[in-house]
Amino acid sequence: MDKIVFAVIGAGWRAEFFMRVAAMLPDLFKVSRVLVRNEAKAELFQKKWGIKTVTTLDQFLENRDYSYAIISIPWDANPNYIAELSKQEIPVLAETPPAPDMDGLLKLHQELPANAKVEVAEQYLYQPMHAARIRLARSGILGEVSHVQVSAAHGYHGISLIRELLGVGYEKASITGHQFTSPIVKGPGRQGLPENEEIVQSIQELAVFQFGEKTAVFDFSNVQYFSWIRGNRILVRGERGEIVNDEVSYLKDFRTPVTSRLRRIDTGHGGNLEGYAHRGIQFESEMIYENRFEMGRLSDDEIAVATSMYKMGLYALDLGPSFYNFAKAAQDHYLSMMMKRSIKEGQEVVTEIMPWSSR
């Protein structure tokens, strides 16, 4: 297919993920223009990336030569831009979440045209190892999955993994949440390495979700994304087997247990001269996940972002299906907010069936 041409609204830290992916995969992606309202920031952004910037929405919409728009701006501004572009019949890939609160989600649900093409860039589902686990969970080798534990991402990101691994939709759930603090040596962050040793307090959120007969445990600490000493953990259980991080245990038959692994395949290590790249995830004799973007030197998160961008390119041109639409994103954010409420109030909360469930 031809290059996927898109435009971007926003110039912050997250917007630069999309710019980096396009720069590393120039044969696949092209950025048409970037809307940055602040003229000084627009000029700096244009110099840094060599991409045309505009400062008004009218300029952004003028002479449209892109198949979709990425919206990567603060939460409170997100819904207005999503609604406006949708009215202009422009497909949208919005950053998470699509609206900051319940009122915003419900209002946006009402405002979106029935034929609006609005997807949300929930990248965690497409990180290589997570994608491999999701595929394995759906393969039947574990039997029906009835319990998962996810300690890999905050809020709606972690909940998106829970719902995909568990195979639940928009049904009611009961949630019981708790919050703990504990000391930890400060690690790196968005600004780089720590300058000195400092003890800080980490905030850990723990919640139990009950979706009918299926259950999940959410567990995440606010330092986990960058910390060298706080790792991720994933557990997926069915009646015939389980996944614990990258280890898989299952029954070939009721008397024959098998233990295997999800094995990461990368090139460019040691004496390998193919160049550094992530090739995929192997389970026994099968490549259960294959990296479509092996030609670029992308991190796992960048691979996931590229996957959302690629899927959106296909969807915008009616060449592929919807993949993570407004309803899915709204539900994950709703559950995240209800989890926060349970933590704050110190008691169980029960969710309702939301109007976007039928979207």
TINUMAR-891384 format. One line per 4 residues: number of its first residue (from 1); their letters; for each residue x, y, z of N, C-alpha, C. Coordinates in steps of 0.1 Angstrom, whole numbers, plus 5000, padded with zeros to 4 digits. Layout:
NUM	A	X:Y:Z:X:Y:Z:X:Y:Z  ...
END
This chain:
1	MDKI	5008:4988:5000:5000:5000:5000:5009:5013:5000  5003:5024:4996:5010:5037:4997:5013:5041:5011  5021:5051:5012:5024:5056:5026:5011:5061:5033  5011:5059:5046:5000:5063:5054:5003:5078:5058
5	VFAV	4995:5087:5053:4997:5101:5056:4987:5106:5067  4993:5112:5077:4985:5116:5089:4989:5130:5093  4981:5137:5101:4984:5150:5107:4983:5148:5122  4989:5158:5129:4989:5157:5144:4985:5170:5150
9	IGAG	4977:5169:5160:4973:5181:5168:4980:5179:5182  4989:5188:5185:4997:5187:5197:5012:5186:5195  5020:5190:5205:5034:5190:5203:5041:5187:5216  5034:5179:5225:5040:5176:5238:5048:5163:5238
13	WRAE	5051:5158:5249:5060:5146:5251:5054:5134:5244  5040:5132:5245:5034:5120:5238:5033:5122:5223  5031:5134:5219:5030:5137:5204:5043:5133:5197  5054:5134:5205:5067:5131:5198:5069:5116:5196
17	FFMR	5062:5108:5203:5062:5093:5200:5058:5091:5186  5047:5097:5182:5042:5096:5168:5052:5101:5158  5058:5112:5161:5068:5118:5152:5080:5109:5151  5085:5103:5162:5096:5094:5161:5093:5082:5153
21	VAAM	5082:5076:5155:5078:5064:5147:5078:5068:5132  5072:5079:5128:5072:5083:5114:5086:5085:5109  5095:5091:5117:5108:5093:5113:5116:5080:5111  5113:5070:5119:5120:5057:5118:5114:5048:5108
25	LPDL	5102:5051:5104:5096:5042:5093:5091:5051:5082  5101:5058:5075:5097:5068:5065:5090:5062:5052  5092:5049:5050:5086:5042:5039:5072:5039:5041  5067:5040:5054:5054:5036:5057:5045:5048:5061
29	FKVS	5051:5057:5069:5044:5069:5074:5049:5082:5069  5040:5092:5068:5044:5105:5064:5035:5115:5072  5041:5125:5079:5034:5135:5086:5031:5147:5077  5018:5150:5075:5014:5161:5066:5017:5175:5073
33	RVLV	5012:5176:5085:5013:5189:5092:5010:5187:5107  5014:5196:5115:5012:5196:5130:5006:5209:5134  4995:5208:5142:4989:5220:5148:4994:5223:5161  5001:5234:5163:5006:5239:5175:5002:5253:5177
37	RNEA	4993:5256:5187:4987:5269:5188:4997:5280:5191  5007:5277:5200:5017:5287:5204:5027:5289:5192  5028:5301:5187:5037:5303:5175:5051:5300:5178  5056:5304:5190:5070:5301:5193:5073:5286:5194
41	KAEL	5064:5279:5200:5065:5264:5201:5064:5258:5187  5055:5263:5179:5053:5258:5165:5066:5259:5157  5073:5271:5159:5085:5273:5151:5096:5263:5156  5097:5261:5169:5107:5252:5175:5104:5238:5170
45	FQKK	5092:5234:5170:5088:5221:5166:5091:5218:5152  5088:5228:5143:5091:5227:5129:5106:5225:5126  5114:5233:5134:5129:5232:5132:5133:5218:5137  5128:5213:5147:5133:5200:5153:5129:5189:5144
49	WGIK	5117:5189:5138:5112:5177:5131:5112:5179:5116  5114:5191:5111:5113:5194:5097:5100:5192:5091  5089:5194:5099:5075:5191:5094:5068:5205:5095  5059:5207:5085:5051:5219:5085:5042:5220:5097
53	TVTT	5043:5232:5104:5034:5234:5115:5024:5245:5112  5012:5245:5117:5002:5255:5116:4997:5259:5130  4991:5270:5131:4987:5275:5145:4972:5277:5147  4964:5274:5137:4949:5275:5138:4943:5262:5132
57	LDQF	4931:5259:5137:4924:5248:5132:4920:5249:5118  4916:5262:5114:4913:5264:5100:4925:5260:5091  4937:5264:5095:4949:5260:5087:4951:5245:5086  4948:5239:5098:4949:5224:5099:4940:5217:5089
61	LENR	4928:5223:5088:4917:5216:5079:4919:5220:5065  4926:5231:5062:4927:5236:5048:4935:5226:5039  4929:5224:5027:4936:5216:5017:4941:5202:5023  4931:5195:5029:4935:5183:5036:4941:5173:5026
65	DYSY	4953:5168:5030:4960:5158:5022:4963:5146:5031  4957:5144:5042:4960:5133:5052:4947:5124:5054  4950:5112:5057:4938:5102:5058:4932:5103:5072  4940:5107:5082:4934:5108:5095:4943:5117:5104
69	AIIS	4937:5122:5115:4944:5131:5124:4946:5124:5138  4958:5126:5143:4961:5122:5156:4960:5134:5166  4952:5132:5177:4950:5142:5187:4958:5139:5199  4968:5147:5202:4977:5144:5214:4978:5157:5222
73	IPWD	4968:5160:5229:4967:5172:5237:4962:5169:5251  4962:5179:5260:4957:5176:5274:4943:5171:5274  4940:5163:5284:4927:5156:5286:4915:5165:5283  4915:5177:5290:4903:5186:5290:4900:5191:5276
77	ANPN	4910:5192:5267:4908:5197:5254:4904:5186:5244  4907:5174:5247:4905:5163:5238:4891:5161:5232  4881:5161:5240:4867:5159:5235:4863:5169:5225  4866:5182:5227:4862:5192:5217:4868:5190:5203
81	YIAE	4881:5186:5203:4887:5184:5190:4882:5171:5184  4880:5161:5192:4874:5148:5186:4861:5151:5180  4852:5158:5187:4839:5161:5182:4839:5170:5169  4848:5180:5169:4849:5189:5158:4854:5182:5145
85	LSKQ	4865:5174:5147:4870:5167:5135:4860:5156:5130  4853:5150:5139:4843:5140:5135:4832:5146:5127  4828:5158:5131:4818:5166:5123:4823:5169:5109  4836:5171:5108:4842:5174:5095:4845:5161:5087
89	EIPV	4840:5149:5093:4842:5136:5087:4857:5132:5085  4865:5137:5095:4879:5133:5095:4881:5122:5105  4886:5110:5101:4889:5100:5110:4899:5105:5121  4897:5100:5133:4905:5105:5144:4912:5093:5152
93	LAET	4925:5095:5155:4931:5086:5164:4935:5095:5176  4928:5093:5187:4930:5102:5199:4938:5096:5209  4946:5104:5217:4953:5099:5228:4943:5095:5239  4948:5086:5248:4940:5082:5260:4940:5093:5270
97	PPAP	4929:5095:5278:4916:5090:5275:4908:5100:5266  4897:5096:5259:4891:5105:5250:4884:5117:5257  4881:5116:5270:4876:5127:5278:4880:5125:5292  4881:5136:5300:4887:5136:5313:4879:5129:5324
101	DMDG	4865:5130:5323:4857:5125:5333:4844:5120:5328  4835:5115:5337:4822:5109:5333:4814:5118:5324  4813:5131:5329:4804:5140:5321:4810:5142:5307  4823:5143:5306:4829:5144:5293:4827:5132:5284
105	LLKL	4828:5120:5290:4826:5108:5282:4812:5107:5277  4802:5110:5286:4788:5109:5282:4784:5120:5272  4790:5132:5273:4787:5143:5264:4793:5139:5250  4805:5134:5250:4812:5131:5237:4804:5119:5231
109	HQEL	4799:5110:5238:4791:5099:5233:4779:5104:5226  4773:5114:5232:4761:5120:5226:4764:5128:5213  4776:5135:5213:4779:5144:5202:4785:5137:5190  4791:5125:5192:4797:5118:5180:4787:5114:5170
113	PANA	4789:5117:5157:4780:5112:5147:4780:5096:5147  4770:5090:5143:4769:5075:5142:4780:5069:5134  4784:5076:5123:4794:5071:5114:4808:5076:5117  4810:5083:5128:4823:5088:5132:4833:5077:5133
117	KVEV	4845:5079:5127:4856:5070:5128:4866:5075:5139  4863:5071:5151:4871:5076:5163:4877:5064:5169  4890:5063:5169:4898:5052:5176:4907:5059:5186  4911:5051:5195:4920:5057:5206:4933:5049:5207
121	AEQY	4944:5056:5209:4957:5051:5208:4961:5044:5221  4954:5033:5224:4958:5025:5236:4968:5015:5232  4981:5018:5234:4992:5011:5228:4995:4998:5236  4992:4997:5249:4997:4985:5256:4992:4972:5251
125	LYQP	4981:4971:5245:4976:4959:5239:4985:4954:5228  4993:4963:5222:5001:4960:5210:5016:4959:5213  5020:4960:5226:5034:4958:5229:5036:4943:5227  5048:4939:5221:5049:4925:5217:5046:4914:5227
129	MHAA	5051:4915:5239:5048:4904:5248:5033:4904:5253  5028:4916:5255:5013:4916:5258:5005:4911:5247  5008:4914:5234:5001:4909:5223:5002:4894:5222  5014:4889:5225:5015:4874:5225:5007:4867:5235
133	RIRL	5007:4873:5247:4999:4867:5258:4984:4868:5255  4979:4879:5249:4965:4880:5245:4962:4869:5235  4970:4867:5225:4967:4857:5215:4967:4843:5221  4977:4840:5230:4977:4827:5236:4965:4825:5245
137	ARSG	4961:4836:5252:4949:4835:5261:4936:4832:5253  4936:4836:5240:4924:4834:5232:4925:4821:5224  4937:4815:5224:4939:4803:5216:4932:4790:5221  4928:4790:5234:4921:4779:5240:4931:4769:5247
141	ILGE	4944:4772:5246:4954:4763:5252:4953:4763:5267  4948:4774:5273:4946:4775:5287:4932:4771:5292  4924:4768:5282:4909:4766:5285:4903:4780:5286  4892:4781:5292:4885:4795:5293:4892:4802:5304
145	VSHV	4897:4814:5301:4904:4823:5311:4894:4828:5321  4897:4826:5334:4887:4831:5344:4894:4840:5354  4907:4842:5354:4914:4851:5363:4926:4856:5357  4929:4869:5359:4941:4876:5355:4946:4885:5366
149	QVSA	4959:4887:5367:4965:4897:5375:4974:4905:5366  4973:4918:5367:4981:4927:5358:4988:4938:5366  5001:4938:5366:5009:4949:5372:5018:4953:5361  5013:4962:5352:5021:4966:5340:5019:4980:5336
153	AHGY	5008:4986:5340:5005:5000:5335:4994:5006:5345  4993:5019:5345:4984:5026:5354:4970:5026:5348  4960:5028:5357:4947:5031:5354:4941:5024:5342  4935:5032:5332:4929:5026:5321:4938:5018:5312
157	HGIS	4951:5020:5312:4960:5012:5304:4960:4998:5310  4962:4997:5323:4962:4983:5330:4948:4976:5328  4938:4984:5329:4924:4978:5328:4922:4973:5314  4927:4980:5303:4925:4975:5290:4932:4962:5288
161	LIRE	4943:4959:5294:4950:4946:5294:4941:4936:5301  4936:4940:5313:4927:4931:5321:4915:4926:5312  4908:4936:5306:4896:4932:5298:4899:4923:5286  4911:4926:5279:4914:4918:5268:4919:4904:5271
165	LLGV	4927:4903:5282:4931:4890:5286:4920:4881:5292  4911:4888:5299:4900:4881:5305:4888:4878:5295  4888:4886:5285:4877:4885:5275:4863:4890:5280  4863:4901:5287:4851:4907:5292:4848:4920:5284
169	GYEK	4835:4923:5284:4830:4935:5276:4826:4946:5284  4812:4949:5284:4807:4960:5291:4797:4957:5302  4799:4945:5307:4790:4940:5318:4793:4947:5331  4784:4946:5341:4786:4952:5354:4798:4945:5361
173	ASIT	4805:4953:5369:4816:4948:5377:4815:4953:5391  4820:4945:5401:4822:4951:5414:4837:4953:5416  4841:4964:5423:4855:4968:5424:4857:4971:5439  4868:4965:5444:4873:4969:5457:4887:4973:5456
177	GHQF	4890:4985:5460:4904:4991:5458:4910:4995:5471  4923:4995:5471:4931:5000:5482:4944:5008:5477  4949:5016:5485:4961:5023:5482:4971:5023:5493  4984:5021:5489:4995:5020:5499:5006:5029:5495
181	TSPI	5014:5033:5505:5026:5041:5502:5038:5033:5508  5049:5034:5502:5061:5028:5507:5074:5035:5502  5085:5035:5510:5097:5042:5506:5104:5035:5495  5111:5042:5486:5119:5037:5475:5130:5047:5471
185	VKGP	5141:5042:5467:5152:5051:5462:5147:5056:5448  5147:5069:5447:5142:5076:5435:5151:5071:5423  5144:5067:5412:5150:5063:5400:5149:5073:5389  5151:5069:5376:5151:5078:5365:5136:5082:5362
189	GRQG	5134:5092:5354:5121:5097:5350:5122:5102:5336  5112:5110:5332:5111:5116:5319:5123:5125:5316  5128:5131:5326:5140:5140:5325:5153:5133:5325  5153:5120:5327:5166:5113:5327:5170:5107:5340
193	LPEN	5183:5105:5342:5188:5098:5354:5187:5107:5366  5186:5101:5378:5186:5109:5390:5200:5115:5393  5200:5127:5399:5212:5134:5401:5219:5130:5414  5211:5125:5424:5216:5121:5436:5207:5111:5443
197	EEIV	5211:5104:5453:5203:5095:5460:5192:5102:5468  5180:5097:5467:5169:5104:5474:5158:5093:5477  5153:5093:5489:5142:5084:5492:5129:5091:5490  5120:5085:5482:5107:5091:5479:5096:5081:5483
201	QSIQ	5084:5085:5483:5073:5076:5486:5066:5072:5473  5066:5059:5471:5058:5053:5460:5044:5050:5464  5035:5053:5454:5021:5051:5457:5016:5039:5449  5011:5029:5456:5007:5016:5450:4992:5015:5450
205	ELAV	4985:5012:5439:4971:5010:5438:4968:4995:5436  4959:4990:5444:4956:4975:5443:4941:4974:5443  4936:4967:5433:4921:4966:5432:4917:4952:5427  4906:4947:5433:4900:4934:5428:4888:4937:5420
209	FQFG	4887:4932:5408:4875:4933:5399:4868:4920:5398  4855:4920:5399:4846:4908:5398:4837:4911:5386  4839:4903:5375:4830:4904:5364:4822:4891:5363  4811:4890:5370:4804:4877:5371:4813:4866:5377
213	EKTA	4815:4856:5369:4824:4845:5374:4839:4847:5371  4842:4858:5365:4856:4861:5362:4861:4872:5371  4874:4870:5375:4880:4880:5384:4893:4885:5379  4897:4896:5385:4910:4902:5381:4916:4910:5392
217	VFDF	4929:4911:5393:4936:4919:5403:4944:4930:5395  4942:4942:5398:4950:4953:5392:4960:4957:5403  4972:4959:5399:4983:4963:5409:4993:4971:5402  4995:4984:5406:5005:4992:5400:5010:5003:5409
221	SNVQ	5023:5006:5408:5029:5016:5416:5033:5028:5406  5032:5040:5411:5034:5052:5403:5049:5053:5398  5058:5046:5404:5072:5046:5400:5076:5035:5390  5066:5027:5387:5069:5014:5380:5074:5016:5365
225	YFSW	5069:5026:5359:5073:5028:5345:5088:5030:5342  5095:5037:5352:5109:5040:5350:5118:5033:5360  5112:5027:5370:5121:5022:5381:5129:5010:5376  5141:5009:5381:5150:4997:5378:5147:4986:5388
229	IRGN	5139:4989:5399:5138:4979:5410:5123:4976:5412  5114:4980:5403:5100:4976:5404:5096:4971:5391  5095:4957:5390:5092:4951:5377:5077:4949:5375  5074:4945:5362:5060:4942:5358:5057:4927:5361
233	RILV	5044:4924:5363:5040:4910:5365:5027:4908:5359  5026:4896:5352:5013:4893:5345:5010:4878:5348  4998:4876:5352:4993:4862:5355:4980:4860:5347  4978:4849:5340:4966:4846:5332:4963:4832:5335
237	RGER	4951:4829:5341:4947:4815:5345:4934:4811:5338  4935:4798:5333:4923:4791:5328:4923:4777:5334  4912:4770:5332:4912:4757:5338:4922:4746:5333  4928:4749:5322:4938:4740:5316:4952:4745:5316
241	GEIV	4954:4757:5322:4968:4762:5322:4969:4776:5326  4981:4781:5327:4983:4795:5331:4996:4801:5324  4996:4814:5323:5008:4822:5319:5012:4830:5331  5025:4829:5335:5031:4837:5345:5043:4844:5338
245	NDEV	5041:4857:5335:5050:4865:5328:5053:4859:5314  5065:4852:5313:5067:4846:5300:5067:4830:5301  5064:4825:5312:5063:4810:5314:5049:4805:5312  5047:4795:5304:5034:4789:5301:5033:4775:5306
249	SYLK	5023:4772:5314:5021:4758:5319:5007:4754:5315  5006:4742:5308:4993:4738:5304:4992:4722:5303  4980:4717:5302:4978:4703:5301:4976:4698:5287  4985:4689:5282:4983:4683:5269:4971:4674:5270
253	DFRT	4970:4666:5280:4958:4659:5284:4957:4659:5299  4947:4653:5306:4946:4655:5320:4957:4648:5328  4966:4640:5322:4977:4634:5329:4990:4639:5324  4991:4648:5314:5003:4652:5308:5005:4667:5309
257	PVTS	5013:4672:5319:5015:4686:5320:5027:4690:5311  5026:4702:5305:5037:4708:5297:5041:4722:5302  5054:4724:5303:5059:4737:5306:5067:4743:5295  5063:4755:5290:5070:4761:5279:5072:4776:5282
261	RLRR	5077:4783:5272:5080:4798:5274:5076:4806:5262  5073:4818:5264:5072:4828:5254:5086:4834:5252  5092:4830:5241:5106:4834:5239:5107:4846:5229  5114:4856:5234:5116:4868:5226:5127:4866:5216
265	IDTG	5125:4869:5203:5135:4868:5193:5139:4882:5188  5151:4885:5191:5157:4898:5186:5169:4895:5178  5172:4903:5168:5184:4902:5160:5194:4913:5165  5207:4911:5160:5217:4921:5163:5224:4918:5176
269	HGGN	5222:4907:5183:5229:4904:5195:5242:4896:5192  5252:4898:5200:5265:4891:5199:5270:4892:5185  5273:4881:5178:5279:4882:5165:5268:4883:5153  5256:4884:5157:5245:4885:5146:5246:4898:5139
273	LEGY	5247:4898:5126:5250:4910:5118:5237:4914:5110  5226:4910:5114:5213:4914:5107:5209:4928:5111  5215:4934:5121:5211:4947:5126:5201:4945:5137  5201:4955:5147:5193:4953:5158:5178:4955:5154
277	AHRG	5170:4946:5158:5155:4947:5156:5148:4936:5165  5136:4939:5168:5128:4929:5174:5120:4921:5163  5122:4908:5163:5116:4900:5152:5102:4895:5157  5101:4890:5169:5088:4885:5173:5089:4877:5186
281	IQFE	5078:4870:5189:5077:4862:5201:5073:4848:5197  5081:4838:5201:5080:4824:5197:5074:4816:5209  5064:4808:5206:5058:4799:5216:5060:4785:5210  5068:4777:5216:5071:4763:5210:5076:4765:5196
285	SEMI	5069:4759:5186:5074:4759:5172:5067:4770:5164  5059:4779:5171:5051:4789:5164:5056:4803:5167  5057:4812:5158:5059:4826:5160:5045:4832:5163  5042:4833:5176:5029:4837:5181:5026:4852:5179
289	YENR	5037:4859:5178:5037:4874:5175:5048:4877:5165  5045:4884:5155:5055:4889:5145:5055:4904:5144  5067:4910:5145:5068:4924:5144:5067:4929:5130  5057:4936:5127:5055:4941:5113:5065:4952:5110
293	FEMG	5071:4958:5120:5080:4970:5118:5094:4966:5120  5098:4954:5117:5112:4950:5119:5122:4959:5113  5119:4966:5102:5128:4974:5095:5132:4987:5103  5125:4990:5113:5128:5001:5122:5134:4997:5135
297	RLSD	5143:5005:5141:5148:5002:5154:5139:5008:5165  5128:5001:5167:5118:5006:5176:5118:4999:5190  5116:5006:5200:5114:5000:5213:5100:4993:5213  5097:4985:5223:5084:4978:5224:5073:4988:5224
301	DEIA	5074:4999:5231:5063:5009:5232:5062:5016:5218  5073:5018:5212:5072:5024:5198:5066:5015:5188  5069:5002:5189:5062:4992:5181:5047:4992:5183  5043:4993:5196:5029:4994:5199:5022:5006:5193
305	VATS	5029:5018:5195:5024:5030:5189:5023:5029:5174  5033:5024:5167:5033:5022:5153:5021:5013:5149  5018:5003:5157:5007:4994:5154:4994:5001:5154  4992:5010:5164:4979:5018:5164:4979:5027:5152
309	MYKM	4990:5033:5148:4990:5042:5136:4987:5034:5124  4993:5022:5122:4991:5014:5110:4977:5010:5109  4971:5004:5120:4957:5000:5120:4948:5011:5117  4951:5023:5122:4943:5035:5120:4943:5039:5105
313	GLYA	4955:5038:5099:4956:5041:5085:4948:5032:5076  4947:5019:5080:4939:5009:5072:4924:5012:5075  4920:5015:5087:4906:5018:5091:4901:5030:5084  4909:5041:5084:4905:5054:5078:4902:5052:5063
317	LDLG	4909:5043:5057:4907:5041:5042:4898:5029:5039  4891:5024:5049:4882:5013:5048:4889:5000:5043  4902:4999:5047:4909:4987:5043:4911:4978:5055  4906:4982:5067:4908:4973:5079:4897:4977:5089
321	PSFY	4895:4968:5099:4884:4970:5109:4888:4980:5120  4877:4985:5127:4879:4992:5139:4887:4983:5149  4896:4989:5157:4904:4981:5166:4904:4985:5181  4903:4998:5184:4901:5002:5198:4893:5015:5198
325	NFAK	4880:5013:5197:4871:5025:5194:4868:5033:5207  4860:5043:5205:4856:5052:5216:4850:5044:5227  4841:5034:5224:4834:5027:5234:4843:5019:5243  4853:5012:5237:4863:5005:5245:4871:5014:5254
329	AAQD	4875:5025:5248:4883:5035:5256:4875:5041:5267  4863:5044:5264:4854:5050:5274:4852:5040:5286  4850:5027:5282:4847:5017:5293:4859:5015:5302  4871:5015:5296:4883:5013:5304:4886:5025:5313
333	HYLS	4883:5037:5308:4885:5049:5316:4874:5049:5327  4862:5046:5324:4851:5045:5334:4855:5035:5345  4859:5023:5342:4864:5014:5352:4875:5019:5360  4884:5026:5354:4895:5032:5361:4890:5043:5371
337	MMMK	4881:5051:5367:4875:5061:5376:4868:5055:5387  4861:5044:5385:4853:5037:5395:4863:5030:5405  4874:5025:5400:4885:5020:5409:4890:5031:5418  4893:5043:5412:4897:5054:5420:4887:5058:5431
341	RSIK	4874:5057:5427:4864:5060:5437:4864:5050:5448  4865:5037:5445:4866:5027:5456:4877:5029:5465  4889:5033:5459:4901:5036:5468:4898:5047:5477  4892:5058:5471:4890:5070:5479:4880:5068:5490
345	EGQE	4869:5061:5487:4858:5059:5497:4861:5047:5506  4870:5038:5502:4873:5027:5511:4863:5016:5511  4855:5015:5500:4845:5005:5500:4842:5000:5486  4835:4989:5485:4832:4983:5472:4823:4992:5464
349	VVTE	4825:4993:5451:4816:5000:5442:4812:4990:5431  4800:4992:5426:4794:4984:5415:4791:4993:5403  4797:4989:5392:4795:4997:5379:4781:4994:5373  4777:5003:5364:4765:5002:5356:4768:4999:5342
353	IMPW	4758:4994:5334:4759:4993:5320:4759:5007:5314  4769:5011:5307:4770:5025:5302:4764:5026:5288  4759:5038:5284:4752:5039:5271:4761:5036:5259  4774:5038:5260:4783:5035:5249:4785:5020:5246
357	SSR	4780:5012:5255:4781:4997:5253:4774:4992:5240  4764:5000:5236:4757:4995:5224:4762:5003:5211  4773:5010:5213:4778:5018:5201:4784:5010:5191
END
